[in-house]
Amino acid sequence: MLAPGGRAAVLARMEQTALKDPVMRLPLIKAPVLLLWGRKDRLIPFSNSAGYTRLLPDNRLVACKDLGHAPMEEDPPNRSRHCGNSWPNSA
């Protein structure tokens, strides 16, 4: 959302979508999920991460201390290190 036009594009896209509660679908996700969650996220509070980690069968949560809703944009060099081939259960 930090890129030029990013915020406006996200807001426009959100106006087109009827948001649905993901609770029923999260347990169906079979792929490993990496959650990079900013502790200062004002859009989806960090406290919501507990529900996601409980419902996703194979997940890893990285709590980003001083970041908000888009940690991968707010601090790319430090966030990208979490996205390598180091998934604990990967073949």
N, C-alpha and C positions, 0 to 999 in steps of 0.2 A: 504494500500500500504506500510505500515511500517513493516509488517510481512516479515520474510525471504522469498524471492522469489516472494513476492506480486507484486512489481513494474514490474518485468519481465513478470509475468503472465498477468497482465492487458495490458501491451504493446503488447504482443503476441495476446491476444484476440482482441484488437482493430484493428490489421492488418487483421483480418478475417471478419471484419464487414464494410459494406458500411453505414456510418452514414446518417440518414435521419432526416430532420427537423421535430421535434415533434409537431409543432404548430397545425396541423390538428387533432392529436390524443389526445392532452391534455384535451380538453373539454369533451371527451368521458369517461374519468375516473370518475367513480361514487364513488369509495372508498375514505375515507378521506386520505389526503396526508400530511405527515410531511416533510417539507424541512429543513434540517440542512445544511446551506450554509455558508461556510467560507468566510469572507470578504477578505482574502488574497489568495483566490483560483486563481491560474494562469492557470488552464486548462479551466474552465468555469467561467468567471468573475461574481462577485456578482451582477453586474448591470443586468445580465440576469435574476435574480430572479424576477424582476418586471413583465416580460412577463409570467413567470410560475404562479405567484400568480394571475395574471389577467385571465389566461386561465383555470386554474384548478378550478372546481366548489366548492370543499370543501378542503381548504388547510390551513395550519398554517406554517408560515415562522419563523425560529429561525436563526437570524444573529449571527454567531460565530466570534466575534471580532478579535481575534489573530490567527485564524486557516485558513488552506488552503482547498484543495480539499476533504480531507477525515476527517472531524471533528470527526466522530465517532471513528476513529483510533487514531487521534492525541490527543484527550482528552476524553477517554471513560467514566470516572466517572462523569464528568459534562454533557456530552451529553446524557447519558442513562436516566437522570432524565426527559428528554423531551419525552421519549418513553413509559411512563406508561399509565394507563387507564384514563388519564385526558383529553381526547379529548372533547372539549366543546359541540359538538353535539351528542356524543355517547349515546346510549340507556343504 
